[in-house]
Amino acid sequence: MTTTQPVFDTAETDRLLSTTRAVRKRLDLDRPVPREVILDCLRLAVQAPTGSNAQKWRWLIVTDAAKRAELARIYNDSGRAYLQSAAGQDLDAQTRRVYESALYLCEILDQVPVHVIPCVEGRVDDRPSPRAASFFASVIPAAWSFMLALRSRGLGSAWTTLHLFQEKEAAEVLGIPYNEVTQVALLPVGYTRGTDFKAAERPPVEGITYWDKWGQTDQPS
C-alpha cells in the first residue's frame, strides 16, 4: 500500500503562510536592506502563475531618500484624512488596531528603507471585468510570493494602495510611463524587529465556505 508523504515540511510551510502579517509598526527603519535580498525575493516572486502567461509584471524599487519622501507625501495626501476618520469610528479592537497601524505608516513611510512598487505593462482602464481580473492576476500572486519570501528572510511589508489615488503624480516622480504602465501597490519593505508574528483572528472557514450552492455550508453527502 502506497502512502503519500508531504512534499514539504507542512508545519513550517503553514507557519510561514499563517504568520505573514501586514507589518508597519515593527519595521526596522535603521537597518539597510541589501539589494541582493530584494532580488532574491523577486526571483521567487516571478515564479508565481501569471494571467495568460503574459509575464508583464515589472518591479520598481525605490531606495532614494528624496523619492521615498515624495511617495510618502503622496500617500499622506491621498489617505491620511480617510484613515483618521476611519480610526475615529466605533470599531472592534482588531479593526481599530489596523487603522492605527496604517496611520503610523503615514508618519514613517519616508523612513522605510525600501519602497517596492509592483507594476503591470498596460492599462486596465475601462476593461470588462474578466479582462481586468486576468490583468491583475498577472502581478498580485507574484507580489504575495514576494511578501512570503521577505517573511522567510526576516523582513516584512504591508500591501498599501492609497497612493494610487494620485497614481499619475507618483508616476511623474518615478519616471513611470503612465499611459503604458499600471502601478498596483506600494510595498514598504524593511527588516522586522523580532520575527514572532502570530496568526490573525479570522472567522472559521466552515461558516464562509459554501458547497455546490451559495449559502450552503454543509457538503452534500
Buried (B, 14 or more C-beta within 10 A) or exposed (E): EEEEEEEEEEEEEEBEEEBBBBBBEBBBEEEEBEEEBBEBBBEBBEEBEBBEEBEBBBBBBBBEEEBBBBBBBBBBBBBBEEBEEBBEEEBEEEEBEBBBBBBBBBEBBBBBBBBBBBBBBBEBEEEEEEEEEBBBBBBBBBBBBBBBBBBBBEBBBBBBBBBBBBBEBBBEBBEBEBEEBBBBBBBBBBBBBEBEBEEEEEEEEEEEEEEEEEEEEEEEE
